[in-house]
Amino acid sequence: MGIGVSGWRLAAAVARTGQLGVVSGVALDTTLARRLQRGDPGGDLRRALAHFPYPEVAERILRRYFVSGGIAPGRPFRPVPRLGLRPHRARDELTVAGNFTEVWLAREGHDGPVGINYLEKVQLATPAAAYGAMLAGVDYVLMGAGIPSEIPALLDALARHAPAELSVTVSGSEERHILTFDPVDRIGTPAGTRPGALPEPLRRPRMLAIVSSTVLATYLCRSPATRPDGFVLETPSAGGHSAPPRGRMRLSGTGEPVYGPRDALDLAGVARLGLPFWLAGGYGTPEGLAEARAAGATGIQAGTVFALCRESGLDPALRRQVRDRAALGTLTVLNAPDTSPAGFPFKVAGLPETLSEPDTYQERPRLCDLGYLRTPYLSPAGSVGYRCAAEPVDAYVRKGGAEQDTAGRRCLCNALTADIGLGQHRSDGYAEPALVTLGQDLSCLEGLPSDDCSAADVVAHLLGG
């Protein structure tokens, strides 16, 4: 769910009910750094960092980012190092620590299952991020927005604290580009490891691939090296990014991609693969859960109903606005084909003063300073550079990008961070606006116990209690 909407508080609340609580694994280096600069109210992050198995790393992070009492309102946050192919110790340390603290807090005080959700599109963060989550004992790693064929082997290597490799797509290059992450070389050995001894192996989490077609699920099962431990099968109505339609792109009267019979999920075909699967996108109701189980699914993945509950990380004002508009029947969620720099269709909730509004979008200066969705490309000189379709148009074109690919692109990195109250304030006084993503099937909001329901209330509602 975006950045930080499904944070540790929500995941912990769901896990305490015995269900799988999942934290969003995107940009946890930035959210850790910004919350520390806000003064870490309640001391939760510092409590988690006190258990981080690399105390010297934790101390370096606190010295750099923690501000007692918090920075003044409107003051810009200190930046964090951007992702790249070249090794960068401070960046990797912050990524490992950010994922560790989020999962550690989600698991604190109970024995319910906790997972973390990554985007395959954010390849450059994955090895360090997964290692941090595994240090905290994460139970499941979920990954979508791409083909996560190398993740099972990556998790195997990280569980041994061994060097892990991940292929990175570089536009314009026919060579294979490898991102290597060696935990011992980059971060060190965990505290308590005897000199000269290997660290104790980590528990290897189960891996769930988020896919939208039986063809992809079958492809991933072709080999033990790429075979996940299960699937989340998403329909096009699920929130966030969705796969484009198979075949030629056609748009509806509202400008949304048109999906056809080729995009329908073959649930019987997935069931024959012999792995558990969950259904997502239009199943977040008691009836949807019953339908999923009748089709052979283990259960469902629900996002929208939890994004609007009390423990959600979504800014309370945005949460109230969404619920009020949904109750009045005036909330629209469009599957916008040209919003995300990643190039995938992206669900956008229509809310005033957010980037869903053309005027708000036009007023925002184009820039890319967080860079999670940047695309590596091969320059004419043979070096690897980075570009983003949401950056200034002339800069994108100068880097070899097509100008038409920039039309309508929003900076999701900054907007989704603003969704949770951590938006950047620029030195000229400009504050980053939000952009809310939800699933398109809003019937899941009907019948909930109250306008301020808890995650436990949502679980009980879905289970028919």
C-alpha positions as CSV (number, residue, x, y, z in Angstrom):
1,M,0.0,0.0,0.0
2,G,2.1,2.9,-1.3
3,I,4.7,4.2,1.2
4,G,4.0,3.7,4.9
5,V,0.2,3.3,4.6
6,S,0.5,-0.3,5.6
7,G,3.1,0.5,8.3
8,W,4.2,-1.4,11.4
9,R,1.2,-0.3,13.5
10,L,-1.3,-1.7,10.9
11,A,0.7,-4.9,10.3
12,A,1.0,-5.6,14.0
13,A,-2.7,-5.0,14.6
14,V,-3.6,-7.5,11.8
15,A,-1.0,-10.0,12.9
16,R,-2.4,-10.0,16.4
17,T,-5.7,-11.3,15.0
18,G,-3.8,-14.3,13.6
19,Q,-3.9,-13.1,10.0
20,L,-0.8,-12.1,7.9
21,G,0.0,-8.4,8.6
22,V,2.1,-6.9,5.8
23,V,4.2,-3.8,5.9
24,S,5.0,-1.8,2.7
25,G,8.7,-2.2,2.0
26,V,9.1,0.9,-0.3
27,A,11.2,3.8,0.7
28,L,11.8,2.7,4.3
29,D,15.2,4.4,4.3
30,T,13.5,7.7,3.7
31,T,10.7,7.2,6.2
32,L,13.1,6.2,8.9
33,A,15.3,9.2,8.2
34,R,12.3,11.6,8.2
35,R,10.7,10.2,11.3
36,L,13.9,10.5,13.2
37,Q,14.2,14.1,12.0
38,R,10.6,14.6,13.3
39,G,12.0,13.7,16.7
40,D,10.7,10.1,16.8
41,P,7.6,10.8,19.0
42,G,7.1,8.0,21.4
43,G,10.6,6.7,20.8
44,D,9.5,3.6,18.8
45,L,12.2,3.9,16.2
46,R,15.0,4.3,18.7
47,R,13.6,1.4,20.7
48,A,13.8,-0.8,17.5
49,L,17.3,0.5,16.6
50,A,18.5,-0.5,20.1
51,H,17.8,-4.1,19.0
52,F,19.5,-3.6,15.6
53,P,22.3,-6.2,15.5
54,Y,24.8,-3.6,14.3
55,P,25.0,-1.0,17.1
56,E,27.6,1.1,15.4
57,V,25.5,1.4,12.3
58,A,22.5,2.4,14.4
59,E,24.6,5.1,16.2
60,R,25.8,6.5,12.9
61,I,22.2,6.8,11.6
62,L,21.0,8.5,14.8
63,R,23.9,11.0,14.7
64,R,23.0,11.9,11.1
65,Y,19.2,12.0,11.2
66,F,17.8,12.2,14.8
67,V,16.7,15.6,15.9
68,S,15.6,15.9,19.5
69,G,12.2,17.6,19.6
70,G,12.0,17.5,15.8
71,I,12.8,19.9,13.0
72,A,10.8,23.2,12.8
73,P,7.5,22.9,10.9
74,G,8.1,23.7,7.2
75,R,11.8,23.0,7.3
76,P,13.1,20.7,4.6
77,F,14.1,17.2,5.5
78,R,17.7,16.1,5.2
79,P,18.0,14.0,2.0
80,V,19.0,10.4,1.9
81,P,21.4,8.8,-0.7
82,R,19.6,7.8,-3.8
83,L,19.6,4.2,-5.2
84,G,22.3,3.2,-7.7
85,L,24.3,0.3,-9.0
86,R,27.5,1.4,-7.4
87,P,28.1,0.3,-3.8
88,H,27.3,3.0,-1.2
89,R,27.7,2.0,2.4
90,A,25.7,4.8,4.1
91,R,22.8,4.1,1.7
92,D,22.8,0.4,2.3
93,E,23.1,0.8,6.1
94,L,20.1,3.1,6.1
95,T,18.1,0.7,3.9
96,V,18.9,-2.3,6.0
97,A,18.1,-0.4,9.2
98,G,14.8,1.0,7.8
99,N,13.5,-2.4,6.9
100,F,14.7,-3.9,10.2
101,T,12.9,-1.3,12.3
102,E,9.7,-1.6,10.4
103,V,9.5,-5.4,10.7
104,W,10.8,-5.5,14.2
105,L,8.1,-3.1,15.4
106,A,5.4,-5.0,13.5
107,R,6.5,-8.2,15.2
108,E,6.9,-6.8,18.7
109,G,4.8,-8.2,21.5
110,H,3.0,-11.0,19.6
111,D,3.6,-14.2,17.6
112,G,1.4,-13.5,14.6
113,P,2.8,-13.7,11.1
114,V,4.3,-10.6,9.5
115,G,5.3,-10.0,5.9
116,I,6.8,-7.2,3.8
117,N,5.8,-6.2,0.3
118,Y,8.3,-5.0,-2.3
119,L,8.1,-3.7,-5.9
120,E,10.1,-5.5,-8.4
121,K,10.4,-2.2,-10.2
122,V,12.5,-0.9,-7.3
123,Q,15.2,-3.4,-8.0
124,L,18.1,-1.4,-6.7
125,A,16.8,-1.5,-3.1
126,T,15.7,-5.1,-2.9
127,P,18.8,-7.0,-1.6
128,A,19.6,-4.6,1.2
129,A,15.9,-4.1,2.0
130,A,15.2,-7.9,2.2
131,Y,18.3,-8.5,4.3
132,G,17.1,-5.9,6.9
133,A,13.6,-7.5,7.0
134,M,15.2,-10.9,7.5
135,L,17.3,-9.7,10.4
136,A,14.1,-8.8,12.1
137,G,12.6,-12.2,11.5
138,V,10.1,-11.4,8.7
139,D,7.8,-14.4,7.9
140,Y,6.9,-13.6,4.3
141,V,8.3,-11.5,1.4
142,L,5.7,-10.5,-1.2
143,M,6.8,-9.0,-4.5
144,G,4.9,-7.7,-7.6
145,A,5.1,-5.0,-10.3
146,G,7.4,-7.2,-12.4
147,I,8.7,-10.8,-12.7
148,P,10.3,-11.7,-9.4
149,S,12.1,-14.8,-10.8
150,E,15.4,-14.2,-8.9
151,I,13.9,-13.5,-5.5
152,P,13.8,-17.1,-4.2
153,A,17.6,-17.5,-4.8
154,L,18.2,-14.0,-3.3
155,L,16.5,-15.0,-0.1
156,D,18.4,-18.3,0.1
157,A,21.7,-16.4,-0.2
158,L,20.8,-13.7,2.3
159,A,19.7,-16.3,4.9
160,R,23.3,-17.5,4.8
161,H,24.7,-13.9,5.0
162,A,26.2,-14.8,1.7
163,P,26.8,-12.4,-1.3
164,A,23.5,-12.0,-3.2
165,E,23.0,-11.1,-6.8
166,L,20.1,-9.5,-8.7
167,S,19.9,-8.7,-12.4
168,V,19.0,-5.1,-13.1
169,T,17.4,-4.0,-16.3
170,V,19.4,-1.2,-18.0
171,S,17.5,0.4,-20.9
172,G,19.5,0.3,-24.1
173,S,21.9,-2.3,-23.0
174,E,22.1,-5.9,-24.2
175,E,24.5,-6.9,-21.4
176,R,23.5,-8.4,-18.1
177,H,24.0,-5.9,-15.3
178,I,24.3,-7.3,-11.8
179,L,23.7,-5.7,-8.5
180,T,25.7,-7.5,-5.8
181,F,25.1,-7.1,-2.1
182,D,27.5,-8.8,0.3
183,P,26.0,-8.3,3.8
184,V,29.3,-9.0,5.7
185,D,31.3,-6.8,3.4
186,R,28.8,-4.0,3.3
187,I,27.3,-4.0,6.8
188,G,29.6,-6.2,8.9
189,T,28.9,-9.1,11.1
190,P,26.0,-9.0,13.6
191,A,26.8,-8.2,17.2
192,G,27.6,-11.3,19.2
193,T,29.3,-13.2,16.3
194,R,32.6,-14.8,17.5
195,P,35.7,-13.4,15.8
196,G,36.5,-15.4,12.7
197,A,33.1,-17.3,12.9
198,L,30.3,-17.2,10.4
199,P,27.1,-15.4,11.6
200,E,24.2,-17.7,12.6
201,P,22.0,-18.3,9.6
202,L,18.8,-16.3,9.4
203,R,15.4,-17.9,9.0
204,R,14.5,-17.8,5.3
205,P,11.0,-16.2,4.8
206,R,8.4,-17.7,2.5
207,M,8.1,-15.8,-0.8
208,L,4.8,-14.9,-2.4
209,A,4.8,-13.7,-6.0
210,I,2.1,-11.1,-6.9
211,V,1.0,-11.9,-10.4
212,S,-1.9,-11.1,-12.7
213,S,-1.8,-14.1,-15.1
214,T,-1.7,-17.8,-15.0
215,V,1.0,-17.7,-17.7
216,L,3.4,-15.8,-15.3
217,A,2.6,-18.1,-12.4
218,T,3.4,-21.1,-14.6
219,Y,6.6,-19.5,-15.8
220,L,7.8,-18.9,-12.2
221,C,7.1,-22.6,-11.4
222,R,9.2,-23.9,-14.2
223,S,12.3,-24.3,-12.0
224,P,13.0,-24.8,-8.3
225,A,15.3,-21.7,-8.5
226,T,12.4,-19.4,-9.5
227,R,9.5,-21.2,-7.8
228,P,7.9,-19.1,-5.1
229,D,6.1,-20.5,-2.1
230,G,2.7,-19.2,-3.2
231,F,1.0,-16.5,-5.2
232,V,-1.2,-13.4,-4.8
233,L,-3.4,-13.2,-7.9
234,E,-4.4,-9.6,-8.6
235,T,-7.2,-8.5,-10.8
236,P,-6.9,-5.1,-12.6
237,S,-9.2,-3.4,-9.9
238,A,-6.6,-3.9,-7.1
239,G,-5.0,-0.7,-5.8
240,G,-1.7,0.7,-6.7
241,H,0.1,-0.5,-9.9
242,S,-1.6,-3.1,-12.1
243,A,-0.4,-5.0,-15.1
244,P,-1.4,-3.5,-18.5
245,P,-3.8,-5.4,-20.7
246,R,-2.3,-8.2,-22.8
247,G,-2.2,-7.2,-26.5
248,R,-2.8,-3.7,-27.9
249,M,-3.6,-1.0,-25.4
250,R,-7.2,0.3,-25.8
251,L,-8.7,3.0,-23.6
252,S,-12.3,3.4,-22.4
253,G,-14.3,6.6,-22.5
254,T,-12.8,7.5,-19.1
255,G,-9.3,7.0,-20.4
256,E,-8.7,3.7,-18.6
257,P,-7.1,0.6,-20.1
258,V,-9.7,-1.9,-21.4
259,Y,-9.1,-5.5,-20.1
260,G,-10.5,-8.4,-22.0
261,P,-10.8,-12.2,-21.8
262,R,-7.1,-12.7,-22.2
263,D,-6.6,-10.9,-18.9
264,A,-8.9,-13.1,-16.9
265,L,-7.3,-15.3,-14.2
266,D,-7.5,-19.0,-14.8
267,L,-7.8,-20.0,-11.1
268,A,-8.1,-23.7,-11.9
269,G,-4.8,-23.5,-13.8
270,V,-3.1,-21.8,-10.9
271,A,-4.5,-24.4,-8.5
272,R,-3.0,-27.2,-10.6
273,L,0.5,-25.7,-9.9
274,G,0.1,-27.0,-6.3
275,L,0.9,-23.8,-4.4
276,P,-1.3,-21.8,-2.1
277,F,-2.8,-18.6,-3.6
278,W,-4.7,-15.6,-2.4
279,L,-7.0,-13.4,-4.5
280,A,-6.8,-9.6,-4.6
281,G,-8.7,-6.8,-6.3
282,G,-12.5,-6.9,-5.6
283,Y,-12.4,-9.6,-2.9
284,G,-12.2,-7.4,0.2
285,T,-15.7,-8.3,1.5
286,P,-17.1,-11.3,3.4
287,E,-18.7,-12.4,0.1
288,G,-15.4,-12.0,-1.7
289,L,-13.6,-14.1,0.8
290,A,-16.2,-16.9,0.5
291,E,-16.0,-16.7,-3.3
292,A,-12.2,-16.9,-3.1
293,R,-12.3,-19.9,-0.9
294,A,-14.8,-21.6,-3.1
295,A,-12.4,-21.2,-6.0
296,G,-9.7,-23.0,-4.1
297,A,-7.8,-19.9,-2.8
298,T,-6.3,-20.0,0.7
299,G,-7.7,-16.5,1.3
300,I,-7.7,-12.9,0.1
301,Q,-5.4,-9.9,0.1
302,A,-7.3,-6.8,1.3
303,G,-5.9,-3.3,1.0
304,T,-8.5,-0.6,0.8
305,V,-10.5,-1.5,3.9
306,F,-7.3,-1.5,5.9
307,A,-5.9,1.7,4.4
308,L,-8.9,3.5,5.9
309,C,-8.9,1.9,9.4
310,R,-7.6,3.5,12.6
311,E,-4.0,2.0,12.5
312,S,-3.4,2.9,8.9
313,G,-0.5,5.2,8.2
314,L,-2.6,7.4,5.8
315,D,-2.9,11.0,7.0
316,P,-6.0,11.2,9.1
317,A,-7.4,14.2,7.1
318,L,-7.0,12.3,3.9
319,R,-8.6,9.2,5.5
320,R,-11.6,11.1,6.6
321,Q,-12.0,12.8,3.2
322,V,-11.9,9.4,1.4
323,R,-14.4,7.9,3.7
324,D,-16.8,10.9,3.5
325,R,-16.7,10.9,-0.3
326,A,-17.2,7.1,-0.4
327,A,-20.2,7.4,1.9
328,L,-21.7,10.1,-0.4
329,G,-21.0,8.1,-3.5
330,T,-18.8,10.8,-5.0
331,L,-15.4,9.1,-4.7
332,T,-13.9,8.1,-8.0
333,V,-10.8,5.8,-8.5
334,L,-9.4,5.7,-12.0
335,N,-6.9,3.3,-13.4
336,A,-4.7,5.9,-15.0
337,P,-2.4,4.6,-17.7
338,D,-0.1,7.6,-17.7
339,T,0.4,8.6,-14.1
340,S,3.2,6.4,-12.9
341,P,6.8,6.9,-14.0
342,A,7.0,3.1,-13.9
343,G,4.9,2.8,-17.0
344,F,2.2,0.6,-15.4
345,P,-1.4,1.7,-14.9
346,F,-1.9,3.2,-11.5
347,K,-5.1,3.7,-9.4
348,V,-5.7,7.3,-8.5
349,A,-8.4,8.5,-6.1
350,G,-9.9,11.8,-7.1
351,L,-9.4,14.2,-4.2
352,P,-9.1,18.0,-4.1
353,E,-5.7,19.5,-3.7
354,T,-4.0,16.3,-4.5
355,L,-2.1,15.4,-7.7
356,S,-5.2,13.8,-9.0
357,E,-6.3,17.3,-9.9
358,P,-5.0,18.8,-13.1
359,D,-4.4,22.2,-11.6
360,T,-2.4,20.8,-8.6
361,Y,-0.4,18.7,-11.1
362,Q,0.4,21.6,-13.3
363,E,1.5,23.8,-10.3
364,R,4.0,21.3,-9.1
365,P,7.6,21.9,-10.3
366,R,8.9,18.8,-12.1
367,L,11.8,17.2,-10.2
368,C,13.0,13.8,-9.2
369,D,15.0,13.9,-5.9
370,L,14.0,10.6,-4.2
371,G,14.4,8.5,-7.3
372,Y,12.9,5.1,-6.3
373,L,11.3,4.7,-9.8
374,R,14.2,5.9,-11.8
375,T,15.2,3.7,-14.7
376,P,18.9,2.9,-15.3
377,Y,19.9,3.5,-18.9
378,L,23.0,3.1,-21.0
379,S,24.5,6.4,-22.1
380,P,26.2,7.0,-25.5
381,A,29.5,7.0,-23.6
382,G,28.8,3.5,-22.3
383,S,28.2,4.5,-18.6
384,V,25.0,3.8,-16.7
385,G,22.8,6.8,-15.9
386,Y,19.4,7.2,-14.4
387,R,16.2,8.9,-15.7
388,C,12.6,9.3,-14.6
389,A,9.6,10.2,-16.7
390,A,8.4,12.5,-13.9
391,E,11.7,14.6,-13.9
392,P,12.0,17.8,-16.0
393,V,11.1,17.1,-19.6
394,D,14.3,18.5,-21.0
395,A,16.4,16.5,-18.6
396,Y,14.6,13.3,-19.5
397,V,14.9,13.9,-23.2
398,R,18.6,14.8,-22.9
399,K,19.1,11.4,-21.3
400,G,17.6,9.6,-24.3
401,G,14.0,9.4,-23.1
402,A,11.0,10.0,-25.4
403,E,9.2,13.3,-24.7
404,Q,5.8,11.7,-25.1
405,D,6.6,9.3,-22.2
406,T,6.6,12.3,-19.8
407,A,3.0,13.5,-20.4
408,G,0.9,13.2,-17.2
409,R,3.6,11.5,-15.2
410,R,3.4,12.2,-11.4
411,C,6.2,12.0,-8.9
412,L,4.8,9.0,-6.9
413,C,7.8,8.9,-4.6
414,N,7.2,12.4,-3.2
415,A,3.4,12.2,-3.4
416,L,3.0,8.8,-1.6
417,T,5.4,10.1,1.1
418,A,3.1,13.1,1.5
419,D,0.2,10.7,2.0
420,I,1.6,9.7,5.4
421,G,2.4,13.2,6.6
422,L,6.1,13.0,5.6
423,G,6.0,15.2,2.5
424,Q,9.0,17.3,1.7
425,H,8.9,21.1,2.2
426,R,11.1,22.9,-0.3
427,S,13.4,25.8,0.6
428,D,11.1,28.1,-1.4
429,G,8.1,27.1,0.8
430,Y,6.5,24.7,-1.6
431,A,5.0,21.6,0.1
432,E,4.7,18.3,-1.8
433,P,1.0,17.4,-2.4
434,A,-0.4,13.9,-1.8
435,L,-1.8,11.4,-4.3
436,V,-4.0,8.6,-2.8
437,T,-4.2,5.2,-4.4
438,L,-7.1,2.7,-3.6
439,G,-8.7,-0.3,-5.1
440,Q,-11.5,0.5,-7.6
441,D,-14.1,-1.8,-5.9
442,L,-15.4,0.5,-3.2
443,S,-18.2,-1.9,-2.1
444,C,-15.7,-3.2,0.4
445,L,-16.4,-0.1,2.5
446,E,-20.0,-1.0,2.9
447,G,-21.1,-2.7,6.2
448,L,-18.0,-1.8,8.2
449,P,-18.8,-1.3,11.9
450,S,-18.0,2.4,12.1
451,D,-16.3,5.4,10.5
452,D,-13.4,4.8,12.9
453,C,-13.0,1.1,12.8
454,S,-9.8,-0.8,13.9
455,A,-7.9,-3.4,12.0
456,A,-9.4,-6.0,14.3
457,D,-12.9,-4.8,13.4
458,V,-12.1,-5.1,9.7
459,V,-10.8,-8.7,10.2
460,A,-13.9,-9.7,12.2
461,H,-16.1,-8.1,9.5
462,L,-14.3,-10.0,6.7
463,L,-14.5,-13.3,8.6
464,G,-18.2,-12.7,9.2
465,G,-17.9,-12.1,12.9
